[in-house]
Amino acid sequence: MYKLPKSCKLHKNKSFQALYRGGKSFANRQLVLYVLPNKRQERRVGFAAGKKLGDAVTRNRVKRMLREAYRMSQHKLISGVDLIIVGRKSIISEKTATVSAALNHLYGRAGIIVE
């Protein structure tokens, strides 16, 4: 099974802001993906769901779906990048499989899939 260790997550606001400012964004109807190369040999990821999505229960559900979709596809990605995955309003009514497909589409557009 694929795990998501704590050391591979972005936690600090400073890290998120640096990625929002300097990273390249890719979007579709359900998600926005921010990508920024880092100088490490590991891939770090952060998950975001803004208050426009709804109450805390809804935002937490969206973040759980994003984490699961990322966890199942992380083995296909290159290392040495920082990622932020942001959920949009239309993701609320979607299933995890649909979110996973949308995320894989963004990975392809970003060019971060290992050949």
BELBEL-V567725 format. One record per backbone hydrogen bond with DSSP energy under -1.0 kcal/mol. CO is the residue of the C=O (numbers start at 0). NH is the residue of the N-H. Records with the same first field share a line. If there is no record, write none. Layout:
# BELBEL-V567725
CO=NH / NH
This chain:
# BELBEL-V567725
4=7
5=8
7=44
11=15
12=16
13=17
14=18
15=19
16=20
17=21
18=22
23=34
25=32
29=87
30=27
31=85
32=25
33=83
34=23
35=81
43=82
44=9
45=84
47=86
49=52
54=58
55=59
56=60
57=61
58=62
59=63
60=64
61=65
62=66
63=67
64=68
65=69
66=70
67=71
69=73
72=75
73=76
75=113
79=37
80=43
81=35
82=45
83=33
84=47
85=31
87=90
88=91
90=93
94=98
95=99
96=100
97=101
98=102
99=103
100=104
101=105
102=106
103=107
104=108
105=109
106=110 / 111
111=77
